[in-house]
Structures are given as C-alpha cells and as structure tokens.
C-alpha cells in the first residue's frame, strides 16, 4: 500500500478589510513567515471583496473545488467574524474535508486532531474583539 504524501501548499487569504491598516503585501509576508515554520508554502492568494467579505463567498467557492492542498492560511480569525454567524461552519467544513486552517495573527493551526479544543478557545473571540471588528468594518464602508 502506498503512503499518501500530503501536499505542502496552502491557499492564502489576506484580510481585504485590513488593507487600510496593514497592506496586503505585508499580510502575505506575515502569513508566509508563519506557515514556513510548518514547512508550508503559499500556492496562490486572493481576498474577498465588498460583496463577499461577510459571507466569505470566494472562500466557500474554493472550499468546494477539489484541490490538492494542505489547507488555507488566513491573516486572522477576524475574517470569520465580519458576519453575524461568525462563519464557524466554514472552519468545520474545511476540517471535515481534511484541510488545515492556519491563522497567522493568532498563531493558530486548526485541524482534525485539535478542532474541538481550538473551537473552545475561539468561542469568545468575536465578543472580546467586537470594538476592533466594528472599527475595521466601519473603515471599509
């Protein structure tokens, strides 16, 4: 039986709403430094736009494609908090598809092995960052 070799590439999602504060090129550089310590590299990057940032529509579309990636790197968990639903279901869906989620700002990795523990750690994230989220969203409008 052949042992499956896991791809070391991740798809990168800088935070479009933070571009005013942290340029996209810096975000990508920070994400690359973060994932390189796990021997991962960015295969491609894209950001959500004015119409999709709340629903994470571009990420949903990419998640439904069959792609041989290790996972997805986001600049921050904040990106999952711009909508009322917090988009937690997208993390779960990613994990169920055997993808790993890398969160550079929080220096966090979410995978099948640690999903429940990380989920507990993130329960109060949106509430404790609500003022920051409000400032970010208002500056983007």
C-alpha positions in Angstrom: 0.0 0.0 0.0 1.4 3.4 -1.0 1.6 6.0 1.7 -0.2 9.2 0.7 2.1 12.2 0.5 0.5 15.3 1.9 0.9 18.5 -0.2 2.8 21.3 1.5 0.9 24.1 -0.3 -1.8 26.3 1.2 -4.2 28.8 -0.4 -3.8 32.3 1.1 -6.5 34.7 2.1 -5.3 38.1 3.2 -7.8 40.2 5.0 -9.2 42.7 2.5 -10.8 44.8 5.2 -7.4 45.3 6.9 -5.6 46.6 3.8 -6.1 50.2 5.0 -4.1 49.3 8.2 -1.8 46.5 7.0 -1.0 46.4 3.3 -1.9 43.2 1.6 1.8 42.6 0.7 2.7 42.8 4.4 -0.1 40.4 5.3 1.1 37.9 2.8 4.6 38.2 4.0 3.5 37.6 7.6 1.4 34.6 6.6 4.3 33.2 4.6 6.7 33.5 7.6 4.1 31.9 9.8 3.4 28.9 7.6 7.1 28.4 6.6 7.8 27.3 10.1 5.5 24.3 9.4 7.2 23.7 6.0 4.2 25.0 4.0 4.2 27.5 1.2 1.6 29.7 -0.5 0.4 28.3 -3.8 -2.0 31.2 -4.6 -3.7 34.0 -2.9 -6.9 36.0 -3.2 -9.0 38.3 -1.0 -12.7 38.7 -0.5 -14.3 41.8 -2.0 -17.0 44.3 -1.0 -19.7 41.9 -1.9 -18.2 38.7 -0.4 -16.3 39.6 2.7 -19.2 38.9 5.1 -20.3 35.6 3.6 -16.7 34.6 2.6 -18.1 33.7 -0.8 -14.8 33.3 -2.5 -13.5 31.0 0.2 -16.7 28.9 0.0 -16.2 28.6 -3.7 -12.6 27.5 -3.3 -13.5 25.1 -0.5 -16.0 23.3 -2.8 -13.4 22.8 -5.5 -11.3 19.6 -5.5 -7.8 20.9 -4.9 -4.8 19.0 -3.6 -3.8 21.5 -0.8 -2.8 21.0 2.8 -5.2 23.8 3.7 -5.8 27.5 3.9 -4.0 30.4 5.6 -5.9 33.4 6.8 -4.4 36.6 8.1 -6.7 36.5 11.1 -9.7 34.8 12.7 -11.3 38.2 12.4 -12.1 37.3 8.8 -14.6 34.7 10.1 -16.2 37.3 12.4 -17.4 40.0 10.0 -20.8 38.3 9.6 -23.3 37.7 12.4 -22.9 34.0 12.0 -19.1 34.1 12.6 -18.7 31.6 9.7 -17.6 28.9 12.2 -19.3 26.4 9.9 -16.7 27.1 7.2 -13.9 26.0 9.5 -15.8 22.8 10.4 -16.5 22.2 6.7 -12.7 22.7 6.0 -11.7 20.3 8.7 -14.3 17.7 7.6 -12.6 17.9 4.1 -9.2 17.2 5.8 -7.9 20.7 5.3 -5.9 22.5 7.9 -6.7 26.2 8.7 -3.7 28.4 9.6 -4.5 31.8 11.4 -1.3 33.9 11.2 -2.3 36.8 13.6 -3.4 34.3 16.3 -0.5 32.0 15.5 -3.0 29.1 15.5 -3.5 26.0 13.5 -6.8 24.2 13.4 -7.0 20.6 12.1 -9.0 17.4 12.8 -6.9 16.5 15.8 -7.3 19.8 17.7 -10.6 21.2 16.2 -12.7 20.8 19.4 -10.0 22.4 21.6 -9.4 25.3 19.3 -13.2 25.8 18.9 -13.4 26.2 22.7 -10.5 28.8 22.5 -12.3 30.8 19.9 -15.8 30.9 21.5 -15.3 34.4 23.0 -13.1 35.7 20.2 -15.8 37.8 18.5 -17.2 39.2 21.7 -13.8 40.2 23.0 -12.8 41.8 19.7 -16.2 43.4 18.9 -14.8 47.0 19.1 -11.9 46.1 16.8 -14.3 44.4 14.3 -16.6 47.4 14.4 -13.7 49.8 13.6 -12.5 47.6 10.8 -15.9 47.2 9.2 -16.7 51.0 9.5 -13.4 51.9 7.9 -14.1 49.6 4.9 -17.5 51.0 4.1 
